[in-house]
Amino acid sequence: MEENDVKVWAADGQLHLSVPSTERVWIYAFNGNLIRSLDEVAGDITVNLNKGSYIIVVGEKRYKVAL
């Protein structure tokens, strides 16, 4: 993994993101419903979400996460 790669993971019931450069982030439930959108995310952030499975879209990349 390169130093400028986006990292997405779940820990302690929270979604964690490490985004090296400013990106827009969308969080979707597996059924396609948009849960949250975040503008201009950069650095390390934590998002509180309900237990479940999510698709996280960061720029052009997609990630699957289960909490």
mmCIF file of the N, C-alpha and C atoms, coordinates in Angstrom:
data_MODEL
# 
_entry.id   MODEL 
# 
loop_
_atom_site.group_PDB 
_atom_site.id 
_atom_site.type_symbol 
_atom_site.label_atom_id 
_atom_site.label_alt_id 
_atom_site.label_comp_id 
_atom_site.label_asym_id 
_atom_site.label_entity_id 
_atom_site.label_seq_id 
_atom_site.pdbx_PDB_ins_code 
_atom_site.Cartn_x 
_atom_site.Cartn_y 
_atom_site.Cartn_z 
_atom_site.occupancy 
_atom_site.B_iso_or_equiv 
_atom_site.pdbx_formal_charge 
_atom_site.auth_seq_id 
_atom_site.auth_comp_id 
_atom_site.auth_asym_id 
_atom_site.auth_atom_id 
_atom_site.pdbx_PDB_model_num 
ATOM 1   N N  . MET A 1 1  ? 0.838   -1.170 0.000  1.00 0.00 ? 1  MET A N  1 
ATOM 2   C CA . MET A 1 1  ? 0.000   0.000  0.000  1.00 0.00 ? 1  MET A CA 1 
ATOM 3   C C  . MET A 1 1  ? 0.891   1.243  0.000  1.00 0.00 ? 1  MET A C  1 
ATOM 4   N N  . GLU A 1 2  ? 0.576   2.162  -0.869 1.00 0.00 ? 2  GLU A N  1 
ATOM 5   C CA . GLU A 1 2  ? 1.382   3.381  -0.955 1.00 0.00 ? 2  GLU A CA 1 
ATOM 6   C C  . GLU A 1 2  ? 0.971   4.371  0.124  1.00 0.00 ? 2  GLU A C  1 
ATOM 7   N N  . GLU A 1 3  ? 1.852   5.310  0.405  1.00 0.00 ? 3  GLU A N  1 
ATOM 8   C CA . GLU A 1 3  ? 1.626   6.297  1.441  1.00 0.00 ? 3  GLU A CA 1 
ATOM 9   C C  . GLU A 1 3  ? 0.411   7.174  1.147  1.00 0.00 ? 3  GLU A C  1 
ATOM 10  N N  . ASN A 1 4  ? 0.068   7.391  -0.123 1.00 0.00 ? 4  ASN A N  1 
ATOM 11  C CA . ASN A 1 4  ? -1.042  8.273  -0.467 1.00 0.00 ? 4  ASN A CA 1 
ATOM 12  C C  . ASN A 1 4  ? -2.340  7.511  -0.753 1.00 0.00 ? 4  ASN A C  1 
ATOM 13  N N  . ASP A 1 5  ? -2.423  6.241  -0.349 1.00 0.00 ? 5  ASP A N  1 
ATOM 14  C CA . ASP A 1 5  ? -3.640  5.452  -0.543 1.00 0.00 ? 5  ASP A CA 1 
ATOM 15  C C  . ASP A 1 5  ? -4.679  5.806  0.515  1.00 0.00 ? 5  ASP A C  1 
ATOM 16  N N  . VAL A 1 6  ? -5.938  5.773  0.115  1.00 0.00 ? 6  VAL A N  1 
ATOM 17  C CA . VAL A 1 6  ? -7.050  5.930  1.049  1.00 0.00 ? 6  VAL A CA 1 
ATOM 18  C C  . VAL A 1 6  ? -7.161  4.644  1.853  1.00 0.00 ? 6  VAL A C  1 
ATOM 19  N N  . LYS A 1 7  ? -7.430  4.778  3.150  1.00 0.00 ? 7  LYS A N  1 
ATOM 20  C CA . LYS A 1 7  ? -7.638  3.617  4.014  1.00 0.00 ? 7  LYS A CA 1 
ATOM 21  C C  . LYS A 1 7  ? -9.017  3.753  4.649  1.00 0.00 ? 7  LYS A C  1 
ATOM 22  N N  . VAL A 1 8  ? -9.787  2.661  4.627  1.00 0.00 ? 8  VAL A N  1 
ATOM 23  C CA . VAL A 1 8  ? -11.129 2.627  5.198  1.00 0.00 ? 8  VAL A CA 1 
ATOM 24  C C  . VAL A 1 8  ? -11.224 1.365  6.034  1.00 0.00 ? 8  VAL A C  1 
ATOM 25  N N  . TRP A 1 9  ? -11.654 1.499  7.319  1.00 0.00 ? 9  TRP A N  1 
ATOM 26  C CA . TRP A 1 9  ? -11.786 0.324  8.172  1.00 0.00 ? 9  TRP A CA 1 
ATOM 27  C C  . TRP A 1 9  ? -12.809 0.591  9.268  1.00 0.00 ? 9  TRP A C  1 
ATOM 28  N N  . ALA A 1 10 ? -13.290 -0.499 9.869  1.00 0.00 ? 10 ALA A N  1 
ATOM 29  C CA . ALA A 1 10 ? -14.229 -0.428 10.978 1.00 0.00 ? 10 ALA A CA 1 
ATOM 30  C C  . ALA A 1 10 ? -13.527 -0.921 12.233 1.00 0.00 ? 10 ALA A C  1 
ATOM 31  N N  . ALA A 1 11 ? -13.737 -0.212 13.335 1.00 0.00 ? 11 ALA A N  1 
ATOM 32  C CA . ALA A 1 11 ? -13.182 -0.617 14.631 1.00 0.00 ? 11 ALA A CA 1 
ATOM 33  C C  . ALA A 1 11 ? -14.009 0.025  15.729 1.00 0.00 ? 11 ALA A C  1 
ATOM 34  N N  . ASP A 1 12 ? -14.258 -0.729 16.774 1.00 0.00 ? 12 ASP A N  1 
ATOM 35  C CA . ASP A 1 12 ? -14.985 -0.214 17.944 1.00 0.00 ? 12 ASP A CA 1 
ATOM 36  C C  . ASP A 1 12 ? -16.342 0.363  17.566 1.00 0.00 ? 12 ASP A C  1 
ATOM 37  N N  . GLY A 1 13 ? -17.015 -0.235 16.575 1.00 0.00 ? 13 GLY A N  1 
ATOM 38  C CA . GLY A 1 13 ? -18.334 0.215  16.169 1.00 0.00 ? 13 GLY A CA 1 
ATOM 39  C C  . GLY A 1 13 ? -18.352 1.532  15.416 1.00 0.00 ? 13 GLY A C  1 
ATOM 40  N N  . GLN A 1 14 ? -17.207 1.940  14.900 1.00 0.00 ? 14 GLN A N  1 
ATOM 41  C CA . GLN A 1 14 ? -17.116 3.197  14.161 1.00 0.00 ? 14 GLN A CA 1 
ATOM 42  C C  . GLN A 1 14 ? -16.415 2.975  12.829 1.00 0.00 ? 14 GLN A C  1 
ATOM 43  N N  . LEU A 1 15 ? -16.731 3.852  11.878 1.00 0.00 ? 15 LEU A N  1 
ATOM 44  C CA . LEU A 1 15 ? -16.063 3.860  10.585 1.00 0.00 ? 15 LEU A CA 1 
ATOM 45  C C  . LEU A 1 15 ? -14.877 4.805  10.670 1.00 0.00 ? 15 LEU A C  1 
ATOM 46  N N  . HIS A 1 16 ? -13.722 4.345  10.229 1.00 0.00 ? 16 HIS A N  1 
ATOM 47  C CA . HIS A 1 16 ? -12.512 5.160  10.239 1.00 0.00 ? 16 HIS A CA 1 
ATOM 48  C C  . HIS A 1 16 ? -12.038 5.361  8.802  1.00 0.00 ? 16 HIS A C  1 
ATOM 49  N N  . LEU A 1 17 ? -11.651 6.573  8.485  1.00 0.00 ? 17 LEU A N  1 
ATOM 50  C CA . LEU A 1 17 ? -11.144 6.912  7.158  1.00 0.00 ? 17 LEU A CA 1 
ATOM 51  C C  . LEU A 1 17 ? -9.825  7.642  7.296  1.00 0.00 ? 17 LEU A C  1 
ATOM 52  N N  . SER A 1 18 ? -8.889  7.299  6.448  1.00 0.00 ? 18 SER A N  1 
ATOM 53  C CA . SER A 1 18 ? -7.636  8.038  6.336  1.00 0.00 ? 18 SER A CA 1 
ATOM 54  C C  . SER A 1 18 ? -7.518  8.438  4.866  1.00 0.00 ? 18 SER A C  1 
ATOM 55  N N  . VAL A 1 19 ? -7.689  9.730  4.618  1.00 0.00 ? 19 VAL A N  1 
ATOM 56  C CA . VAL A 1 19 ? -7.736  10.250 3.255  1.00 0.00 ? 19 VAL A CA 1 
ATOM 57  C C  . VAL A 1 19 ? -6.587  11.247 3.089  1.00 0.00 ? 19 VAL A C  1 
ATOM 58  N N  . PRO A 1 20 ? -5.581  10.916 2.267  1.00 0.00 ? 20 PRO A N  1 
ATOM 59  C CA . PRO A 1 20 ? -4.387  11.753 2.168  1.00 0.00 ? 20 PRO A CA 1 
ATOM 60  C C  . PRO A 1 20 ? -4.609  13.106 1.484  1.00 0.00 ? 20 PRO A C  1 
ATOM 61  N N  . SER A 1 21 ? -5.560  13.189 0.561  1.00 0.00 ? 21 SER A N  1 
ATOM 62  C CA . SER A 1 21 ? -5.836  14.465 -0.117 1.00 0.00 ? 21 SER A CA 1 
ATOM 63  C C  . SER A 1 21 ? -7.337  14.709 -0.098 1.00 0.00 ? 21 SER A C  1 
ATOM 64  N N  . THR A 1 22 ? -7.749  15.933 -0.248 1.00 0.00 ? 22 THR A N  1 
ATOM 65  C CA . THR A 1 22 ? -9.150  16.309 -0.127 1.00 0.00 ? 22 THR A CA 1 
ATOM 66  C C  . THR A 1 22 ? -10.027 15.550 -1.129 1.00 0.00 ? 22 THR A C  1 
ATOM 67  N N  . GLU A 1 23 ? -11.040 14.878 -0.606 1.00 0.00 ? 23 GLU A N  1 
ATOM 68  C CA . GLU A 1 23 ? -11.970 14.087 -1.414 1.00 0.00 ? 23 GLU A CA 1 
ATOM 69  C C  . GLU A 1 23 ? -13.380 14.267 -0.861 1.00 0.00 ? 23 GLU A C  1 
ATOM 70  N N  . ARG A 1 24 ? -14.361 13.985 -1.681 1.00 0.00 ? 24 ARG A N  1 
ATOM 71  C CA . ARG A 1 24 ? -15.738 13.909 -1.216 1.00 0.00 ? 24 ARG A CA 1 
ATOM 72  C C  . ARG A 1 24 ? -16.024 12.446 -0.888 1.00 0.00 ? 24 ARG A C  1 
ATOM 73  N N  . VAL A 1 25 ? -16.779 12.216 0.190  1.00 0.00 ? 25 VAL A N  1 
ATOM 74  C CA . VAL A 1 25 ? -17.062 10.862 0.656  1.00 0.00 ? 25 VAL A CA 1 
ATOM 75  C C  . VAL A 1 25 ? -18.573 10.664 0.722  1.00 0.00 ? 25 VAL A C  1 
ATOM 76  N N  . TRP A 1 26 ? -19.049 9.518  0.196  1.00 0.00 ? 26 TRP A N  1 
ATOM 77  C CA . TRP A 1 26 ? -20.450 9.136  0.303  1.00 0.00 ? 26 TRP A CA 1 
ATOM 78  C C  . TRP A 1 26 ? -20.512 7.815  1.048  1.00 0.00 ? 26 TRP A C  1 
ATOM 79  N N  . ILE A 1 27 ? -21.470 7.684  1.955  1.00 0.00 ? 27 ILE A N  1 
ATOM 80  C CA . ILE A 1 27 ? -21.676 6.455  2.707  1.00 0.00 ? 27 ILE A CA 1 
ATOM 81  C C  . ILE A 1 27 ? -23.069 5.938  2.374  1.00 0.00 ? 27 ILE A C  1 
ATOM 82  N N  . TYR A 1 28 ? -23.119 4.728  1.811  1.00 0.00 ? 28 TYR A N  1 
ATOM 83  C CA . TYR A 1 28 ? -24.375 4.113  1.400  1.00 0.00 ? 28 TYR A CA 1 
ATOM 84  C C  . TYR A 1 28 ? -24.619 2.837  2.200  1.00 0.00 ? 28 TYR A C  1 
ATOM 85  N N  . ALA A 1 29 ? -25.889 2.560  2.505  1.00 0.00 ? 29 ALA A N  1 
ATOM 86  C CA . ALA A 1 29 ? -26.270 1.252  3.027  1.00 0.00 ? 29 ALA A CA 1 
ATOM 87  C C  . ALA A 1 29 ? -26.217 0.272  1.858  1.00 0.00 ? 29 ALA A C  1 
ATOM 88  N N  . PHE A 1 30 ? -26.155 -1.020 2.141  1.00 0.00 ? 30 PHE A N  1 
ATOM 89  C CA . PHE A 1 30 ? -26.091 -2.021 1.075  1.00 0.00 ? 30 PHE A CA 1 
ATOM 90  C C  . PHE A 1 30 ? -27.339 -2.015 0.197  1.00 0.00 ? 30 PHE A C  1 
ATOM 91  N N  . ASN A 1 31 ? -28.463 -1.479 0.696  1.00 0.00 ? 31 ASN A N  1 
ATOM 92  C CA . ASN A 1 31 ? -29.675 -1.420 -0.116 1.00 0.00 ? 31 ASN A CA 1 
ATOM 93  C C  . ASN A 1 31 ? -29.670 -0.231 -1.071 1.00 0.00 ? 31 ASN A C  1 
ATOM 94  N N  . GLY A 1 32 ? -28.597 0.575  -1.056 1.00 0.00 ? 32 GLY A N  1 
ATOM 95  C CA . GLY A 1 32 ? -28.465 1.693  -1.981 1.00 0.00 ? 32 GLY A CA 1 
ATOM 96  C C  . GLY A 1 32 ? -28.842 3.046  -1.415 1.00 0.00 ? 32 GLY A C  1 
ATOM 97  N N  . ASN A 1 33 ? -29.409 3.068  -0.198 1.00 0.00 ? 33 ASN A N  1 
ATOM 98  C CA . ASN A 1 33 ? -29.784 4.348  0.412  1.00 0.00 ? 33 ASN A CA 1 
ATOM 99  C C  . ASN A 1 33 ? -28.551 5.137  0.828  1.00 0.00 ? 33 ASN A C  1 
ATOM 100 N N  . LEU A 1 34 ? -28.533 6.422  0.474  1.00 0.00 ? 34 LEU A N  1 
ATOM 101 C CA . LEU A 1 34 ? -27.447 7.300  0.911  1.00 0.00 ? 34 LEU A CA 1 
ATOM 102 C C  . LEU A 1 34 ? -27.632 7.595  2.390  1.00 0.00 ? 34 LEU A C  1 
ATOM 103 N N  . ILE A 1 35 ? -26.640 7.270  3.190  1.00 0.00 ? 35 ILE A N  1 
ATOM 104 C CA . ILE A 1 35 ? -26.692 7.494  4.634  1.00 0.00 ? 35 ILE A CA 1 
ATOM 105 C C  . ILE A 1 35 ? -26.117 8.858  4.986  1.00 0.00 ? 35 ILE A C  1 
ATOM 106 N N  . ARG A 1 36 ? -24.989 9.190  4.364  1.00 0.00 ? 36 ARG A N  1 
ATOM 107 C CA . ARG A 1 36 ? -24.318 10.458 4.674  1.00 0.00 ? 36 ARG A CA 1 
ATOM 108 C C  . ARG A 1 36 ? -23.370 10.815 3.547  1.00 0.00 ? 36 ARG A C  1 
ATOM 109 N N  . SER A 1 37 ? -23.220 12.107 3.300  1.00 0.00 ? 37 SER A N  1 
ATOM 110 C CA . SER A 1 37 ? -22.178 12.570 2.384  1.00 0.00 ? 37 SER A CA 1 
ATOM 111 C C  . SER A 1 37 ? -21.339 13.597 3.129  1.00 0.00 ? 37 SER A C  1 
ATOM 112 N N  . LEU A 1 38 ? -20.054 13.557 2.865  1.00 0.00 ? 38 LEU A N  1 
ATOM 113 C CA . LEU A 1 38 ? -19.097 14.448 3.532  1.00 0.00 ? 38 LEU A CA 1 
ATOM 114 C C  . LEU A 1 38 ? -18.295 15.183 2.470  1.00 0.00 ? 38 LEU A C  1 
ATOM 115 N N  . ASP A 1 39 ? -18.294 16.497 2.542  1.00 0.00 ? 39 ASP A N  1 
ATOM 116 C CA . ASP A 1 39 ? -17.542 17.311 1.590  1.00 0.00 ? 39 ASP A CA 1 
ATOM 117 C C  . ASP A 1 39 ? -16.143 17.601 2.125  1.00 0.00 ? 39 ASP A C  1 
ATOM 118 N N  . GLU A 1 40 ? -15.186 17.630 1.239  1.00 0.00 ? 40 GLU A N  1 
ATOM 119 C CA . GLU A 1 40 ? -13.817 18.050 1.538  1.00 0.00 ? 40 GLU A CA 1 
ATOM 120 C C  . GLU A 1 40 ? -13.199 17.331 2.734  1.00 0.00 ? 40 GLU A C  1 
ATOM 121 N N  . VAL A 1 41 ? -13.202 16.016 2.671  1.00 0.00 ? 41 VAL A N  1 
ATOM 122 C CA . VAL A 1 41 ? -12.573 15.200 3.705  1.00 0.00 ? 41 VAL A CA 1 
ATOM 123 C C  . VAL A 1 41 ? -11.095 15.065 3.396  1.00 0.00 ? 41 VAL A C  1 
ATOM 124 N N  . ALA A 1 42 ? -10.264 15.297 4.400  1.00 0.00 ? 42 ALA A N  1 
ATOM 125 C CA . ALA A 1 42 ? -8.811  15.085 4.281  1.00 0.00 ? 42 ALA A CA 1 
ATOM 126 C C  . ALA A 1 42 ? -8.282  14.733 5.655  1.00 0.00 ? 42 ALA A C  1 
ATOM 127 N N  . GLY A 1 43 ? -7.316  13.830 5.694  1.00 0.00 ? 43 GLY A N  1 
ATOM 128 C CA . GLY A 1 43 ? -6.746  13.416 6.970  1.00 0.00 ? 43 GLY A CA 1 
ATOM 129 C C  . GLY A 1 43 ? -7.512  12.233 7.541  1.00 0.00 ? 43 GLY A C  1 
ATOM 130 N N  . ASP A 1 44 ? -7.421  12.077 8.863  1.00 0.00 ? 44 ASP A N  1 
ATOM 131 C CA . ASP A 1 44 ? -8.062  10.960 9.556  1.00 0.00 ? 44 ASP A CA 1 
ATOM 132 C C  . ASP A 1 44 ? -9.367  11.431 10.183 1.00 0.00 ? 44 ASP A C  1 
ATOM 133 N N  . ILE A 1 45 ? -10.458 10.716 9.890  1.00 0.00 ? 45 ILE A N  1 
ATOM 134 C CA . ILE A 1 45 ? -11.741 11.038 10.502 1.00 0.00 ? 45 ILE A CA 1 
ATOM 135 C C  . ILE A 1 45 ? -12.412 9.766  10.984 1.00 0.00 ? 45 ILE A C  1 
ATOM 136 N N  . THR A 1 46 ? -13.331 9.924  11.926 1.00 0.00 ? 46 THR A N  1 
ATOM 137 C CA . THR A 1 46 ? -14.133 8.836  12.462 1.00 0.00 ? 46 THR A CA 1 
ATOM 138 C C  . THR A 1 46 ? -15.597 9.216  12.312 1.00 0.00 ? 46 THR A C  1 
ATOM 139 N N  . VAL A 1 47 ? -16.412 8.258  11.866 1.00 0.00 ? 47 VAL A N  1 
ATOM 140 C CA . VAL A 1 47 ? -17.836 8.503  11.665 1.00 0.00 ? 47 VAL A CA 1 
ATOM 141 C C  . VAL A 1 47 ? -18.617 7.474  12.480 1.00 0.00 ? 47 VAL A C  1 
ATOM 142 N N  . ASN A 1 48 ? -19.552 7.937  13.289 1.00 0.00 ? 48 ASN A N  1 
ATOM 143 C CA . ASN A 1 48 ? -20.421 7.039  14.037 1.00 0.00 ? 48 ASN A CA 1 
ATOM 144 C C  . ASN A 1 48 ? -21.567 6.597  13.143 1.00 0.00 ? 48 ASN A C  1 
ATOM 145 N N  . LEU A 1 49 ? -21.743 5.288  13.014 1.00 0.00 ? 49 LEU A N  1 
ATOM 146 C CA . LEU A 1 49 ? -22.823 4.714  12.214 1.00 0.00 ? 49 LEU A CA 1 
ATOM 147 C C  . LEU A 1 49 ? -23.471 3.585  12.995 1.00 0.00 ? 49 LEU A C  1 
ATOM 148 N N  . ASN A 1 50 ? -24.706 3.268  12.653 1.00 0.00 ? 50 ASN A N  1 
ATOM 149 C CA . ASN A 1 50 ? -25.371 2.115  13.247 1.00 0.00 ? 50 ASN A CA 1 
ATOM 150 C C  . ASN A 1 50 ? -24.721 0.835  12.750 1.00 0.00 ? 50 ASN A C  1 
ATOM 151 N N  . LYS A 1 51 ? -24.891 -0.227 13.528 1.00 0.00 ? 51 LYS A N  1 
ATOM 152 C CA . LYS A 1 51 ? -24.363 -1.527 13.118 1.00 0.00 ? 51 LYS A CA 1 
ATOM 153 C C  . LYS A 1 51 ? -24.976 -1.914 11.779 1.00 0.00 ? 51 LYS A C  1 
ATOM 154 N N  . GLY A 1 52 ? -24.151 -2.407 10.866 1.00 0.00 ? 52 GLY A N  1 
ATOM 155 C CA . GLY A 1 52 ? -24.630 -2.810 9.551  1.00 0.00 ? 52 GLY A CA 1 
ATOM 156 C C  . GLY A 1 52 ? -23.505 -2.874 8.547  1.00 0.00 ? 52 GLY A C  1 
ATOM 157 N N  . SER A 1 53 ? -23.862 -3.037 7.282  1.00 0.00 ? 53 SER A N  1 
ATOM 158 C CA . SER A 1 53 ? -22.891 -3.101 6.190  1.00 0.00 ? 53 SER A CA 1 
ATOM 159 C C  . SER A 1 53 ? -23.056 -1.866 5.317  1.00 0.00 ? 53 SER A C  1 
ATOM 160 N N  . TYR A 1 54 ? -21.944 -1.314 4.877  1.00 0.00 ? 54 TYR A N  1 
ATOM 161 C CA . TYR A 1 54 ? -21.949 -0.059 4.142  1.00 0.00 ? 54 TYR A CA 1 
ATOM 162 C C  . TYR A 1 54 ? -21.015 -0.117 2.942  1.00 0.00 ? 54 TYR A C  1 
ATOM 163 N N  . ILE A 1 55 ? -21.335 0.684  1.949  1.00 0.00 ? 55 ILE A N  1 
ATOM 164 C CA . ILE A 1 55 ? -20.435 0.928  0.823  1.00 0.00 ? 55 ILE A CA 1 
ATOM 165 C C  . ILE A 1 55 ? -19.954 2.360  0.969  1.00 0.00 ? 55 ILE A C  1 
ATOM 166 N N  . ILE A 1 56 ? -18.652 2.526  1.018  1.00 0.00 ? 56 ILE A N  1 
ATOM 167 C CA . ILE A 1 56 ? -18.039 3.840  1.186  1.00 0.00 ? 56 ILE A CA 1 
ATOM 168 C C  . ILE A 1 56 ? -17.419 4.232  -0.144 1.00 0.00 ? 56 ILE A C  1 
ATOM 169 N N  . VAL A 1 57 ? -17.791 5.391  -0.658 1.00 0.00 ? 57 VAL A N  1 
ATOM 170 C CA . VAL A 1 57 ? -17.254 5.891  -1.920 1.00 0.00 ? 57 VAL A CA 1 
ATOM 171 C C  . VAL A 1 57 ? -16.371 7.098  -1.595 1.00 0.00 ? 57 VAL A C  1 
ATOM 172 N N  . VAL A 1 58 ? -15.099 6.975  -1.934 1.00 0.00 ? 58 VAL A N  1 
ATOM 173 C CA . VAL A 1 58 ? -14.129 8.062  -1.732 1.00 0.00 ? 58 VAL A CA 1 
ATOM 174 C C  . VAL A 1 58 ? -13.569 8.407  -3.097 1.00 0.00 ? 58 VAL A C  1 
ATOM 175 N N  . GLY A 1 59 ? -13.968 9.564  -3.613 1.00 0.00 ? 59 GLY A N  1 
ATOM 176 C CA . GLY A 1 59 ? -13.561 9.922  -4.971 1.00 0.00 ? 59 GLY A CA 1 
ATOM 177 C C  . GLY A 1 59 ? -14.093 8.894  -5.950 1.00 0.00 ? 59 GLY A C  1 
ATOM 178 N N  . GLU A 1 60 ? -13.213 8.195  -6.656 1.00 0.00 ? 60 GLU A N  1 
ATOM 179 C CA . GLU A 1 60 ? -13.605 7.184  -7.647 1.00 0.00 ? 60 GLU A CA 1 
ATOM 180 C C  . GLU A 1 60 ? -13.535 5.754  -7.101 1.00 0.00 ? 60 GLU A C  1 
ATOM 181 N N  . LYS A 1 61 ? -13.098 5.578  -5.845 1.00 0.00 ? 61 LYS A N  1 
ATOM 182 C CA . LYS A 1 61 ? -12.909 4.240  -5.290 1.00 0.00 ? 61 LYS A CA 1 
ATOM 183 C C  . LYS A 1 61 ? -14.066 3.871  -4.373 1.00 0.00 ? 61 LYS A C  1 
ATOM 184 N N  . ARG A 1 62 ? -14.362 2.565  -4.302 1.00 0.00 ? 62 ARG A N  1 
ATOM 185 C CA . ARG A 1 62 ? -15.434 2.049  -3.465 1.00 0.00 ? 62 ARG A CA 1 
ATOM 186 C C  . ARG A 1 62 ? -14.881 1.002  -2.505 1.00 0.00 ? 62 ARG A C  1 
ATOM 187 N N  . TYR A 1 63 ? -15.425 1.005  -1.285 1.00 0.00 ? 63 TYR A N  1 
ATOM 188 C CA . TYR A 1 63 ? -14.995 0.095  -0.232 1.00 0.00 ? 63 TYR A CA 1 
ATOM 189 C C  . TYR A 1 63 ? -16.220 -0.492 0.451  1.00 0.00 ? 63 TYR A C  1 
ATOM 190 N N  . LYS A 1 64 ? -16.133 -1.728 0.900  1.00 0.00 ? 64 LYS A N  1 
ATOM 191 C CA . LYS A 1 64 ? -17.207 -2.364 1.678  1.00 0.00 ? 64 LYS A CA 1 
ATOM 192 C C  . LYS A 1 64 ? -16.729 -2.488 3.124  1.00 0.00 ? 64 LYS A C  1 
ATOM 193 N N  . VAL A 1 65 ? -17.634 -2.116 4.048  1.00 0.00 ? 65 VAL A N  1 
ATOM 194 C CA . VAL A 1 65 ? -17.291 -2.158 5.463  1.00 0.00 ? 65 VAL A CA 1 
ATOM 195 C C  . VAL A 1 65 ? -18.488 -2.687 6.236  1.00 0.00 ? 65 VAL A C  1 
ATOM 196 N N  . ALA A 1 66 ? -18.234 -3.548 7.211  1.00 0.00 ? 66 ALA A N  1 
ATOM 197 C CA . ALA A 1 66 ? -19.276 -4.040 8.115  1.00 0.00 ? 66 ALA A CA 1 
ATOM 198 C C  . ALA A 1 66 ? -18.941 -3.594 9.534  1.00 0.00 ? 66 ALA A C  1 
ATOM 199 N N  . LEU A 1 67 ? -19.920 -3.020 10.201 1.00 0.00 ? 67 LEU A N  1 
ATOM 200 C CA . LEU A 1 67 ? -19.741 -2.581 11.589 1.00 0.00 ? 67 LEU A CA 1 
ATOM 201 C C  . LEU A 1 67 ? -20.460 -3.549 12.507 1.00 0.00 ? 67 LEU A C  1 
# 
